[in-house]
Amino acid sequence: MWRLTGVIFLGWGLGSMHVDTEMKTYYAARAPYYDAVYEKPERRADIAFLSAHLPSRLSGLDVLEVACGTGYWTQHIAPAAQRYVATDAVLEPMEFAKLRPGVNDVQFVQADAYDLPKHLEPFTAAFAGFWFSHIPIEQRARFIAGLHGLLLPGARVIFIDNSEVQCRELPVVECDEHGNTYQSRPLRDGSCHRVLKNFPSERELHVLVSALGARAVQFKTLDNFWVFEYQVNAVP
């Protein structure tokens, strides 16, 4: 069930140019077969739900997508939006995003998630899929505050991300002094990469955004993912 507690949506992209080099290398190399994660049988029901739910929640709005990656979610949401700007810090995945169906009117911008372009017109919504879990705990408030600076009061925000179910396949192998957790991720070329992957609780998310002017907060747990929605009230 939804637990009521507005909306931006954060999908499997790389939002910051300041993340470590190994993570950027990992996502650039993985770009050609990124979509394989959506084809896992145990995820099909969740993907089907999100493919319908997200466009319905962002329909008719001016949407900013953070960390668009290869554009898997861009292709679903953009046709329903009034205006759509998709950003990512890494060019390789974004080149695949530009080839997706339904993205002819999308403006693609290479941009750091912690330093989003200030020249863009304000947005009435934002989306980020599978990016929030890659934000260091100590940088979360900075990211949210910067994002809110591009949103109008009342803007809808949606984040989606992996639940801890993912750890069955990719267990956490390291924890740093800030509480950030890391996975060791193999690629098809035989290389293995250290990737920051946090699993925030519903309460952590609620406390974070409420302190930065959010209201109407909702959290939904799926079989493999979670969906977090809220509304921007005012920039602190």
C-alpha positions as CSV (number, residue, x, y, z in Angstrom):
1,M,0.0,0.0,0.0
2,W,1.0,3.6,-0.5
3,R,1.8,5.3,2.8
4,L,0.8,9.0,2.6
5,T,3.3,11.0,4.4
6,G,4.4,15.9,-4.3
7,V,6.8,14.2,-7.2
8,I,10.4,14.1,-9.0
9,F,11.5,10.8,-10.5
10,L,15.1,9.6,-10.2
11,G,16.8,5.3,-13.8
12,W,20.1,3.5,-13.7
13,G,22.1,6.5,-14.9
14,L,25.1,8.3,-13.5
15,G,24.3,11.7,-12.2
16,S,27.5,13.2,-11.1
17,M,30.8,14.0,-12.8
18,H,32.4,14.0,-9.4
19,V,31.8,10.3,-8.6
20,D,34.9,8.2,-8.6
21,T,36.5,7.2,-11.9
22,E,35.8,3.5,-11.4
23,M,32.1,4.0,-11.2
24,K,32.1,6.2,-14.4
25,T,34.2,3.5,-16.1
26,Y,31.7,0.8,-15.0
27,Y,28.6,2.6,-16.3
28,A,30.3,3.6,-19.6
29,A,31.4,0.0,-20.3
30,R,28.0,-1.4,-19.3
31,A,26.0,0.9,-21.5
32,P,25.7,-1.4,-24.6
33,Y,23.8,-4.1,-22.5
34,Y,22.3,-2.0,-19.8
35,D,18.7,-3.1,-20.6
36,A,19.5,-6.7,-19.5
37,V,18.5,-5.8,-16.0
38,Y,15.0,-5.0,-17.0
39,E,14.6,-8.4,-18.6
40,K,15.0,-10.5,-15.5
41,P,11.9,-12.6,-15.0
42,E,11.5,-11.7,-11.3
43,R,11.4,-8.0,-12.2
44,R,8.8,-8.1,-15.0
45,A,5.8,-7.3,-12.8
46,D,7.5,-4.3,-11.2
47,I,8.7,-3.0,-14.6
48,A,5.2,-3.3,-16.1
49,F,3.8,-1.4,-13.2
50,L,6.4,1.4,-13.4
51,S,6.1,1.7,-17.1
52,A,2.4,2.6,-16.7
53,H,2.6,4.4,-13.4
54,L,5.3,6.9,-14.1
55,P,3.9,8.4,-17.3
56,S,0.5,8.7,-15.6
57,R,2.0,10.6,-12.6
58,L,4.1,12.9,-14.9
59,S,1.6,13.4,-17.7
60,G,1.3,17.0,-19.0
61,L,4.2,18.3,-16.7
62,D,7.5,19.9,-17.5
63,V,9.9,17.2,-16.4
64,L,13.6,17.2,-15.5
65,E,15.1,13.7,-15.4
66,V,18.4,13.3,-13.5
67,A,20.8,10.5,-14.4
68,C,18.8,9.3,-17.5
69,G,21.4,6.7,-18.3
70,T,20.4,4.8,-21.5
71,G,17.0,6.4,-21.5
72,Y,14.9,3.3,-20.6
73,W,12.5,5.4,-18.5
74,T,12.9,8.4,-20.7
75,Q,11.1,6.6,-23.6
76,H,8.2,5.8,-21.4
77,I,7.7,9.1,-19.7
78,A,8.7,11.7,-22.3
79,P,5.7,11.1,-24.7
80,A,3.3,11.9,-21.8
81,A,5.2,15.1,-20.6
82,Q,4.6,18.7,-21.7
83,R,8.4,19.3,-21.8
84,Y,11.2,16.9,-21.0
85,V,14.9,17.5,-20.3
86,A,17.1,14.5,-19.6
87,T,20.5,14.8,-18.0
88,D,23.4,12.6,-17.3
89,A,27.0,13.1,-16.4
90,V,28.3,10.4,-18.7
91,L,28.0,10.6,-22.5
92,E,28.2,6.9,-23.5
93,P,24.8,5.9,-21.9
94,M,23.1,9.1,-23.1
95,E,24.1,8.3,-26.7
96,F,21.9,5.2,-26.4
97,A,19.1,7.3,-24.8
98,K,19.0,9.5,-27.9
99,L,18.1,6.5,-30.1
100,R,15.0,5.5,-28.0
101,P,11.5,5.7,-29.5
102,G,9.4,8.7,-28.4
103,V,12.4,11.0,-27.5
104,N,12.4,13.3,-30.6
105,D,11.3,16.2,-28.5
106,V,13.6,15.5,-25.5
107,Q,16.4,17.9,-24.7
108,F,19.5,15.9,-23.7
109,V,22.0,17.7,-21.5
110,Q,25.3,16.4,-20.1
111,A,25.2,17.7,-16.5
112,D,26.4,17.0,-13.0
113,A,23.5,16.1,-10.7
114,Y,25.1,18.3,-8.0
115,D,25.4,21.3,-10.4
116,L,22.4,21.2,-12.7
117,P,22.2,23.9,-15.4
118,K,20.7,27.1,-13.9
119,H,19.7,28.5,-17.3
120,L,16.9,26.0,-17.7
121,E,13.3,27.1,-17.3
122,P,11.8,26.0,-13.9
123,F,10.2,22.6,-13.9
124,T,6.9,21.3,-12.6
125,A,8.2,17.8,-12.0
126,A,11.4,15.8,-11.8
127,F,12.3,12.2,-12.2
128,A,15.4,10.0,-11.3
129,G,15.5,6.3,-11.6
130,F,18.1,4.2,-9.7
131,W,20.3,7.3,-9.1
132,F,19.5,8.1,-5.5
133,S,21.2,4.9,-4.2
134,H,24.5,6.1,-5.7
135,I,24.5,9.4,-3.8
136,P,26.9,9.4,-0.8
137,I,24.9,9.8,2.4
138,E,26.8,13.0,3.2
139,Q,25.8,14.5,-0.2
140,R,22.1,13.7,-0.1
141,A,20.9,17.1,1.3
142,R,23.1,19.0,-1.2
143,F,21.6,17.1,-4.1
144,I,18.0,17.6,-3.0
145,A,18.6,21.3,-2.3
146,G,20.1,21.8,-5.7
147,L,17.3,19.9,-7.4
148,H,14.6,22.0,-5.6
149,G,16.3,25.1,-7.0
150,L,15.1,24.2,-10.5
151,L,11.5,23.3,-9.4
152,L,8.5,25.5,-9.0
153,P,6.5,25.3,-5.7
154,G,4.1,22.4,-5.9
155,A,6.4,20.5,-8.3
156,R,6.0,16.7,-8.3
157,V,9.1,14.6,-7.6
158,I,9.6,10.8,-8.0
159,F,12.5,8.6,-7.2
160,I,12.7,4.9,-7.9
161,D,15.4,2.5,-6.8
162,N,16.4,-1.0,-5.8
163,S,15.3,-2.5,-2.6
164,E,17.7,-4.6,-0.5
165,V,16.4,-7.6,-2.4
166,Q,19.2,-6.8,-4.9
167,C,21.8,-7.8,-2.3
168,R,20.9,-11.5,-2.8
169,E,22.7,-11.2,-6.2
170,L,25.1,-8.4,-5.4
171,P,25.9,-8.4,-1.7
172,V,27.4,-5.4,0.1
173,V,31.1,-6.0,0.5
174,E,32.3,-2.8,2.2
175,C,31.0,0.0,4.4
176,D,32.9,3.3,4.9
177,E,33.1,5.7,7.8
178,H,29.9,7.6,6.7
179,G,27.8,4.5,6.5
180,N,27.9,4.3,2.7
181,T,27.9,0.7,1.4
182,Y,29.6,-0.8,-1.7
183,Q,29.1,-3.7,-4.0
184,S,31.6,-5.5,-6.2
185,R,30.1,-5.6,-9.7
186,P,31.4,-7.8,-12.5
187,L,31.1,-6.9,-16.2
188,R,31.0,-9.1,-19.3
189,D,34.6,-8.3,-20.1
190,G,35.7,-10.0,-16.9
191,S,36.4,-6.8,-15.0
192,C,35.1,-6.1,-11.5
193,H,34.2,-2.7,-10.2
194,R,33.6,-1.2,-6.7
195,V,30.3,0.6,-6.9
196,L,28.7,2.7,-4.2
197,K,25.1,1.4,-3.6
198,N,23.1,2.6,-0.6
199,F,19.7,1.3,0.5
200,P,17.9,4.2,2.3
201,S,14.9,3.4,4.5
202,E,11.5,5.0,4.1
203,R,12.1,7.1,7.3
204,E,15.5,8.3,6.0
205,L,13.9,9.6,2.8
206,H,11.0,11.2,4.6
207,V,13.2,13.0,7.1
208,L,15.5,14.2,4.4
209,V,12.9,15.8,2.0
210,S,10.7,17.1,4.8
211,A,13.6,19.1,6.1
212,L,14.0,20.6,2.7
213,G,10.4,21.8,2.1
214,A,8.5,18.6,0.9
215,R,4.9,17.6,1.6
216,A,2.5,14.9,0.5
217,V,5.2,12.3,0.8
218,Q,4.4,8.7,-0.4
219,F,6.4,5.5,-0.3
220,K,5.5,2.3,-2.1
221,T,7.4,-1.0,-1.9
222,L,7.4,-3.3,-5.0
223,D,8.8,-6.8,-5.1
224,N,12.3,-5.6,-6.2
225,F,12.1,-1.8,-6.1
226,W,10.7,1.2,-4.2
227,V,8.9,4.3,-5.4
228,F,9.2,7.5,-3.4
229,E,7.0,10.5,-4.3
230,Y,6.6,14.0,-2.8
231,Q,5.6,17.5,-3.6
232,V,7.9,20.6,-3.3
233,N,6.3,23.2,-1.1
234,A,8.9,25.9,-1.1
235,V,12.6,26.3,-1.4
236,P,14.1,26.7,2.1
